[in-house]
Amino acid sequence: MLTNRDLEEKVATSDAWIVQRTGIRERRIAAPDETTSKLGIAAAKAAIADAGLEAAEIDLIVCATSTPDYTFPSTATQIQDGLGIQGGAAFDVQAVCTGFIYGLATADKFLQSGSHRRALVVGAETFSRILDWTDRGTCVLFGDGAGAVVLESADEDGSGRGILTTQLRSDGRYRDRLYVDGGPGSTGTTGHLRMEGRDVFKFAVGKVMDVVNEAFASAGVSAAELDWFVPHQANRRIIEASADKLGIPRGKVVITVDRHGNTSAASIPLALDVARRDGRIKRGDLVMLEAIGGGFTWGSALLRW
């Protein structure tokens, strides 16, 4: 665990400054031998066990990550191997903080097509490996972690459970607002995360409205019918401003950014796990997920738990 007090010893910042601007109080940092795939394997095992399944029953793995173990092979195949699965398909998707939403949408389409039966969607990141620890504007924001969910295709039982709709967007014109200044095809280096915080804040609040309202319209429901809003955990001010604009009471918003920081593609499944384990999210609840990430990418997923 890395607290704000710990960061005060690394860069010119303070606990009060970080909490006031972001709502973050602590974050987890992977140990030197903990790779993204190792975090993903742990999350995957927990999700599969929670679903009451065996790993061999999973025939599709989609891993959302921007911090893979290797340029190739995919982190998803490393998770597949770690689970002892030798069949099915496994691949990565990369949409930064929106990656888990993209992963859900992708897996949902595979299951709807009938080509696969059970999918594991993992969001796993080790953003600490791409941070500039001298830049207080970024290094205080991010943490490492992984979360996962299991999706299963099933005959309609009248409950309406499952993914109701997903909305995905991207606009590559905003690359320089949030990016990593390196890569194998450009600099030949890993690079560091760079961000224009004010621009990201303004864009995030505006674009969240778009995909959430599109999801409501597509599913024929309203914000008033929502049981829980589980947004990407980037910044408490962004989360609360978005909820207020959407007319979602703050009591229905799941916030874990204070203890996890921004874990990119892992933030939504981590928040889902917290809210399900503490009893807030229950079977049959209507849950809205949304995220925005570098690129820019953004998206939403509306589901019946």
Secondary structure, DSSP 8 states (H G I E B T S, - for coil): -EEHHHHHTTSS--HHHHHHHH---EE----TT--HHHHHHHHHHHHHHHTT--GGG--EEEEE-SS-SSSSS-HHHHHHHHTT--SSEEEEE--GGGHHHHHHHHHHHHHHHTS-SEEEEEEEEEGGGG--TT-HHHHTTB-EEEEEEEEE-----SS--EEEEEEEEE-GGGGGGEEES--TTTTSS---EEE-HHHHHHHHHHHHHHHHHHHHHHHT--GGG-SEEEE--S-HHHHHHHHHHHT--GGGB---HHHH-B-GGGHHHHHHHHHHHTTSS-TT-EEEEEEEETTTEEEEEEEE-
